Amino acid sequence: MKNRILLPISVLLALLISLSAGAYYEDYKTYANATLRGLKTIAINVDPPIGYYYGEMLRYGVTTSGFQDRISQRLRDAGFTVISFEEALENPEAVLLDLRVRVDIPWGSYYAYDLNLSVKQKVPLPQNINSFYSVLTWSDGQIGALQISGPGLQYLYDYSLQLVENFIKAHQAQN
């Protein structure tokens, strides 16, 4: 008897949830625009390793501002407008280009590195004016190892710019 009552109630509840969830996606054009098409304004965030490994980067002259300056210049050269993170919070058209840098020393004479470049776009929430959520629209990465001796971690600048080049090519292919 209990199952006979609960089954119709659960079906009704599932139907109500699916109908209400559909309202969030009724504007399929907004959802379909979560691509690289039309992106022109970019804010850059560099997420460096913390603690000891950031100190290792500094030892080779590799800094957060060094990544930001090089990436900003390359994006400007490609025709993008680069703004600060604070300005991007106020601009609904701005996207966030996020470079995550990780370094480790798993072997005695090599640094292991992991670079991940991602682009996050704002998508408006249908119920609230000026409310957005972040959608990952593009990403690329590179992992490898660098010798501790010699230029060491200096190559991280070149490798991160290669990821930026990959983003620019992907952007150009969609525009």
Backbone bond lengths (Angstrom), bond angles and torsions (degrees), N, CA, C in turn:
res aa  C-N    CA-C-N  psi(-1)  N-CA   C-N-CA  omega(-1)  CA-C   N-CA-C  phi
1 M - - - 1.457 - - 1.528 110.11 -
2 K 1.327 115.06 -43.82 1.453 120.53 -178.53 1.531 110.87 -61.67
3 N 1.356 117.14 -41.50 1.463 121.76 179.14 1.523 111.57 -66.02
4 R 1.311 118.48 -33.66 1.466 121.58 179.66 1.526 111.61 -66.00
5 I 1.301 116.20 -31.86 1.461 120.42 179.82 1.532 110.02 -82.27
6 L 1.327 117.76 -42.44 1.454 121.18 -176.49 1.524 113.03 -69.41
7 L 1.316 118.51 -35.04 1.456 121.20 -177.93 1.533 111.61 -61.60
8 P 1.339 120.70 -51.48 1.471 119.46 178.17 1.536 112.64 -63.28
9 I 1.322 117.13 -34.15 1.463 119.82 179.20 1.526 109.88 -67.90
10 S 1.323 117.72 -42.15 1.472 119.99 179.98 1.520 111.09 -67.74
11 V 1.323 118.21 -36.07 1.468 120.64 176.98 1.527 109.86 -65.96
12 L 1.301 116.82 -43.06 1.457 121.21 178.51 1.525 110.71 -63.29
13 L 1.322 117.26 -42.62 1.458 121.61 178.63 1.537 110.84 -63.45
14 A 1.319 117.60 -43.51 1.472 121.38 178.41 1.523 110.75 -62.40
15 L 1.334 116.69 -40.00 1.461 120.61 178.25 1.521 111.08 -64.30
16 L 1.327 117.56 -43.65 1.463 120.67 178.57 1.524 111.65 -63.37
17 I 1.325 117.23 -41.54 1.462 120.67 179.13 1.523 110.53 -64.43
18 S 1.325 117.46 -43.36 1.467 119.54 -179.12 1.519 111.43 -66.67
19 L 1.319 118.09 -35.90 1.461 120.49 177.96 1.523 111.13 -68.93
20 S 1.324 117.00 -41.64 1.462 119.04 -179.67 1.520 111.10 -71.86
21 A 1.316 118.61 -34.39 1.472 120.95 177.73 1.518 110.45 -68.20
22 G 1.303 117.84 -31.62 1.461 120.99 178.40 1.514 112.84 -62.52
23 A 1.326 117.51 -27.35 1.458 120.89 178.92 1.516 111.62 -63.81
24 Y 1.310 118.13 -28.99 1.452 121.25 179.78 1.526 111.88 -69.89
25 Y 1.313 117.26 -23.59 1.455 120.86 -176.15 1.524 112.61 -114.57
26 E 1.321 117.61 17.10 1.451 118.63 -176.66 1.532 112.60 -67.99
27 D 1.319 117.83 -26.76 1.457 120.59 176.37 1.528 108.82 -92.22
28 Y 1.325 115.43 81.72 1.466 120.12 -176.12 1.518 112.12 -66.46
29 K 1.332 118.38 -21.74 1.466 120.37 179.44 1.527 110.84 -65.54
30 T 1.323 117.86 -39.30 1.463 120.96 177.18 1.520 109.78 -63.25
31 Y 1.313 117.37 -43.31 1.459 121.57 179.87 1.521 110.17 -63.96
32 A 1.324 117.04 -40.99 1.465 121.03 -177.97 1.528 111.81 -69.86
33 N 1.322 118.52 -19.63 1.461 121.14 -179.22 1.523 112.85 -82.44
34 A 1.314 117.67 3.17 1.462 120.55 178.67 1.532 108.55 -79.04
35 T 1.318 116.01 62.72 1.456 123.50 178.34 1.515 107.75 -131.48
36 L 1.306 116.49 -171.58 1.466 120.32 176.85 1.524 111.94 -87.15
37 R 1.307 117.65 -2.04 1.456 121.79 -177.81 1.523 111.20 -64.18
38 G 1.323 115.01 125.01 1.455 120.79 174.37 1.518 116.18 82.44
39 L 1.301 118.47 -0.43 1.463 119.94 -179.55 1.519 109.96 -71.99
40 K 1.317 116.53 126.57 1.463 121.01 -179.59 1.523 113.35 -133.44
41 T 1.331 117.27 -23.76 1.458 121.24 -176.21 1.523 109.00 -111.19
42 I 1.336 115.51 123.98 1.456 120.69 -172.06 1.529 110.72 -131.97
43 A 1.324 114.94 136.57 1.469 121.96 168.65 1.525 106.98 -107.83
44 I 1.318 115.96 145.38 1.461 120.76 -175.91 1.523 109.32 -113.83
45 N 1.323 114.93 133.25 1.458 120.92 173.35 1.527 107.66 -125.57
46 V 1.324 116.31 130.59 1.459 121.27 175.77 1.522 107.26 -111.90
47 D 1.318 115.52 122.42 1.460 122.64 179.85 1.524 107.74 -105.90
48 P 1.360 117.45 94.23 1.469 120.44 -175.78 1.526 111.56 -81.45
49 P 1.319 115.75 166.71 1.470 118.28 172.29 1.523 109.45 -65.57
50 I 1.299 116.68 161.01 1.463 119.40 -178.31 1.523 110.60 -108.84
51 G 1.319 114.29 161.28 1.458 121.48 172.99 1.516 114.50 65.23
52 Y 1.290 114.78 -132.69 1.464 122.93 -174.50 1.534 111.87 -54.93
53 Y 1.307 117.80 -41.58 1.466 120.80 -174.65 1.526 112.15 -72.04
54 Y 1.330 117.58 -29.80 1.461 118.69 173.02 1.530 109.20 -68.14
55 G 1.319 116.76 -36.70 1.462 120.84 174.98 1.519 111.91 -61.95
56 E 1.326 116.71 -37.04 1.468 120.81 176.57 1.532 110.50 -64.33
57 M 1.328 117.43 -39.94 1.464 120.48 176.96 1.526 109.55 -63.13
58 L 1.324 116.91 -45.23 1.466 120.84 -179.45 1.525 111.55 -61.08
59 R 1.311 116.67 -32.73 1.469 121.31 179.56 1.530 110.98 -60.14
60 Y 1.320 116.83 -29.56 1.465 121.80 178.69 1.534 111.71 -99.29
61 G 1.324 117.87 5.98 1.458 121.05 179.30 1.516 113.68 80.46
62 V 1.315 118.10 16.45 1.467 122.93 179.73 1.524 107.50 -94.70
63 T 1.339 116.44 116.96 1.458 121.31 -174.81 1.524 111.50 -128.46
64 T 1.305 115.50 162.94 1.463 121.39 175.67 1.522 110.34 -59.99
65 S 1.323 116.66 -45.76 1.469 119.34 -179.81 1.531 110.89 -66.00
66 G 1.330 117.95 -31.47 1.464 120.61 175.67 1.520 111.73 -62.36
67 F 1.332 116.46 -43.34 1.471 120.16 175.85 1.525 109.99 -62.39
68 Q 1.332 116.69 -48.02 1.463 120.61 -177.33 1.522 111.83 -61.63
69 D 1.328 117.33 -43.43 1.464 120.18 -179.21 1.523 111.41 -63.42
70 R 1.322 116.97 -46.60 1.474 120.62 -178.71 1.527 111.82 -65.03
71 I 1.326 115.98 -44.39 1.466 120.05 -179.28 1.528 110.16 -67.13
72 S 1.324 117.38 -43.36 1.471 121.01 178.90 1.520 110.97 -58.34
73 Q 1.325 116.32 -46.46 1.463 120.01 -179.01 1.524 111.47 -62.67
74 R 1.324 117.26 -42.37 1.467 119.70 -179.41 1.518 111.08 -66.17
75 L 1.321 117.58 -39.53 1.462 120.72 178.51 1.528 111.11 -67.52
76 R 1.317 117.93 -39.69 1.471 120.46 176.11 1.529 110.47 -62.47
77 D 1.331 115.84 -42.26 1.465 119.93 178.13 1.530 111.41 -60.56
78 A 1.330 116.51 -29.78 1.468 121.28 -179.64 1.534 111.86 -86.53
79 G 1.339 117.67 -0.36 1.458 120.18 175.52 1.515 115.53 100.35
80 F 1.308 118.84 5.57 1.457 121.77 178.28 1.522 110.45 -84.89
81 T 1.314 115.82 154.31 1.452 122.28 171.26 1.519 106.75 -97.08
82 V 1.319 116.95 122.08 1.461 121.65 -179.13 1.524 108.03 -103.43
83 I 1.331 115.56 125.55 1.462 121.28 -179.43 1.532 108.87 -123.94
84 S 1.323 115.53 169.94 1.458 120.14 178.63 1.528 110.01 -76.66
85 F 1.315 114.61 162.93 1.463 119.94 177.98 1.529 110.75 -59.96
86 E 1.321 117.23 -40.33 1.470 121.63 -179.43 1.536 110.50 -63.24
87 E 1.332 117.03 -41.61 1.471 120.06 177.57 1.525 110.95 -65.88
88 A 1.322 116.70 -34.00 1.464 120.61 -179.63 1.522 112.10 -66.78
89 L 1.320 116.76 -29.39 1.465 119.49 178.17 1.525 111.44 -63.23
90 E 1.318 117.00 -31.18 1.458 122.07 -178.35 1.529 113.10 -90.88
91 N 1.314 117.58 -13.78 1.465 122.05 -174.66 1.529 110.12 -104.25
92 P 1.349 118.38 111.01 1.466 120.15 -177.67 1.534 113.61 -66.96
93 E 1.314 117.46 -19.45 1.462 120.99 -179.31 1.531 113.06 -87.77
94 A 1.321 117.70 -12.25 1.458 121.43 -175.80 1.527 110.95 -74.59
95 V 1.325 115.18 144.81 1.452 121.59 174.83 1.528 108.47 -115.35
96 L 1.316 115.56 161.17 1.460 120.89 179.57 1.521 108.72 -109.41
97 L 1.317 115.21 123.44 1.450 121.96 172.90 1.524 106.22 -100.56
98 D 1.316 116.23 114.92 1.459 121.98 -171.69 1.525 109.55 -114.79
99 L 1.334 116.07 119.71 1.462 121.68 176.94 1.524 108.31 -106.09
100 R 1.319 115.79 116.57 1.461 120.72 176.64 1.524 108.44 -102.42
101 V 1.323 116.04 125.00 1.470 122.35 -177.83 1.525 107.94 -115.82
102 R 1.318 115.69 126.37 1.461 120.72 176.00 1.526 108.85 -129.06
103 V 1.327 116.14 138.82 1.459 122.88 -179.07 1.523 107.54 -134.74
104 D 1.314 115.86 142.68 1.463 121.46 177.67 1.528 107.91 -147.12
105 I 1.324 116.57 163.12 1.468 121.10 175.46 1.536 107.58 -122.24
106 P 1.340 116.70 80.19 1.468 118.60 -178.39 1.527 112.73 -76.48
107 W 1.322 118.03 -24.54 1.456 123.72 177.54 1.514 106.88 -120.98
108 G 1.284 117.81 158.89 1.452 121.25 -174.82 1.507 116.23 -62.82
109 S 1.327 119.93 -31.63 1.463 120.55 -172.77 1.522 113.96 -116.12
110 Y 1.338 118.70 11.62 1.461 122.15 -178.70 1.518 111.08 -134.76
111 Y 1.337 114.84 147.00 1.460 121.83 167.88 1.521 106.79 -96.74
112 A 1.297 116.62 133.66 1.461 120.70 168.12 1.525 106.08 -94.87
113 Y 1.333 116.86 137.04 1.469 119.25 179.48 1.517 109.46 -130.28
114 D 1.311 114.42 155.88 1.454 123.34 178.19 1.518 106.67 -141.29
115 L 1.315 116.73 115.39 1.466 122.54 176.69 1.518 108.45 -111.14
116 N 1.312 116.88 133.22 1.456 121.05 176.50 1.517 108.00 -134.14
117 L 1.336 115.73 122.28 1.458 121.89 178.05 1.520 107.38 -111.34
118 S 1.316 116.59 126.20 1.461 119.85 179.27 1.527 109.84 -133.34
119 V 1.314 114.61 153.73 1.460 122.30 177.52 1.519 107.31 -119.36
120 K 1.326 115.09 125.04 1.464 121.08 -179.59 1.516 108.59 -117.89
121 Q 1.312 114.90 129.11 1.460 122.55 -177.25 1.521 109.58 -109.37
122 K 1.329 116.46 148.48 1.458 121.59 176.14 1.523 109.23 -85.58
123 V 1.329 114.91 133.35 1.461 120.77 174.88 1.518 106.46 -122.69
124 P 1.343 117.49 127.88 1.469 119.13 -176.17 1.525 112.88 -69.38
125 L 1.315 115.13 143.28 1.455 120.93 172.09 1.523 107.92 -80.41
126 P 1.312 118.87 136.11 1.468 120.10 -174.41 1.528 114.36 -67.99
127 Q 1.328 118.63 -28.71 1.459 119.80 -175.36 1.519 113.52 -83.08
128 N 1.317 117.91 -29.84 1.458 120.43 -171.64 1.521 111.20 -115.42
129 I 1.317 115.98 132.67 1.449 120.70 174.49 1.524 107.98 -74.77
130 N 1.310 116.32 137.67 1.463 123.38 -179.21 1.531 113.96 61.90
131 S 1.324 117.29 29.03 1.458 121.63 173.95 1.521 108.06 -118.36
132 F 1.321 115.63 134.69 1.452 120.96 -174.48 1.519 110.21 -135.47
133 Y 1.310 115.16 160.65 1.452 120.10 167.24 1.522 107.41 -127.11
134 S 1.299 116.11 159.09 1.454 122.09 -173.57 1.523 110.58 -94.02
135 V 1.339 115.14 134.66 1.456 121.31 178.67 1.522 108.18 -122.87
136 L 1.307 116.34 127.19 1.453 121.11 175.55 1.524 107.39 -73.60
137 T 1.341 116.82 114.81 1.456 120.31 -176.77 1.517 113.50 -103.19
138 W 1.313 116.95 -21.25 1.469 119.60 -178.10 1.514 108.55 -160.44
139 S 1.325 116.95 145.50 1.463 119.77 173.71 1.526 109.99 -155.71
140 D 1.307 114.69 156.90 1.458 122.50 177.58 1.516 106.62 -154.66
141 G 1.296 116.81 159.16 1.446 119.40 -179.12 1.508 112.12 -154.55
142 Q 1.305 114.39 169.92 1.452 121.35 178.04 1.519 108.44 -151.07
143 I 1.314 115.50 136.39 1.455 120.76 174.29 1.519 108.15 -125.56
144 G 1.316 116.24 154.92 1.449 119.27 179.81 1.511 111.01 179.18
145 A 1.322 114.55 -166.22 1.455 121.22 -179.96 1.523 109.23 -136.74
146 L 1.320 115.38 145.02 1.463 122.85 178.00 1.520 109.05 -130.10
147 Q 1.322 115.95 142.52 1.459 119.57 178.06 1.522 110.49 -68.15
148 I 1.312 115.13 144.17 1.459 119.82 177.88 1.524 110.53 -69.20
149 S 1.309 117.63 -34.62 1.468 120.36 178.83 1.528 110.01 -80.26
150 G 1.323 116.95 163.37 1.458 121.47 179.63 1.513 111.40 80.00
151 P 1.345 116.39 -146.29 1.464 118.76 -177.50 1.520 113.40 -70.00
152 G 1.314 117.72 -12.85 1.460 121.36 175.28 1.509 114.17 55.44
153 L 1.304 116.08 -120.30 1.457 121.75 -172.80 1.528 114.41 -82.51
154 Q 1.309 119.12 1.55 1.470 122.08 177.40 1.526 111.84 -56.29
155 Y 1.321 117.12 -31.62 1.465 120.63 -178.67 1.528 112.98 -65.91
156 L 1.330 117.47 -15.77 1.465 119.45 178.59 1.527 111.37 -60.51
157 Y 1.324 116.97 -32.78 1.466 119.72 175.73 1.527 110.38 -60.97
158 D 1.320 117.09 -48.54 1.466 121.07 -178.96 1.527 111.15 -63.34
159 Y 1.317 116.46 -42.95 1.462 119.91 -178.36 1.526 111.51 -66.82
160 S 1.330 116.72 -37.57 1.473 118.73 177.82 1.526 110.72 -68.33
161 L 1.330 117.33 -37.07 1.471 119.45 177.23 1.523 111.56 -67.52
162 Q 1.325 117.68 -28.83 1.465 119.19 175.14 1.524 110.34 -66.49
163 L 1.325 116.94 -37.92 1.467 119.89 175.76 1.525 110.95 -64.85
164 V 1.333 116.63 -38.54 1.469 120.51 176.76 1.532 109.72 -63.50
165 E 1.326 117.12 -41.09 1.471 120.78 176.61 1.526 110.59 -59.83
166 N 1.323 117.06 -40.69 1.467 120.59 177.90 1.525 110.51 -62.29
167 F 1.341 117.02 -39.95 1.459 120.65 176.54 1.527 110.98 -63.52
168 I 1.320 116.80 -45.45 1.470 120.69 -178.80 1.534 110.19 -61.27
169 K 1.315 117.58 -42.75 1.472 120.93 177.70 1.522 111.54 -63.11
170 A 1.335 117.08 -42.12 1.457 120.27 177.82 1.525 110.98 -64.75
171 H 1.330 116.90 -38.95 1.461 121.46 177.52 1.530 110.61 -64.08
172 Q 1.303 116.40 -45.56 1.467 120.73 179.96 1.529 111.45 -63.50
173 A 1.318 117.12 -35.41 1.466 120.17 179.95 1.524 111.60 -67.29
174 Q 1.330 118.26 -26.75 1.464 121.47 -179.03 1.528 112.96 -95.35
175 N 1.309 117.54 -8.27 1.471 119.86 -177.48 1.506 111.57 -117.84
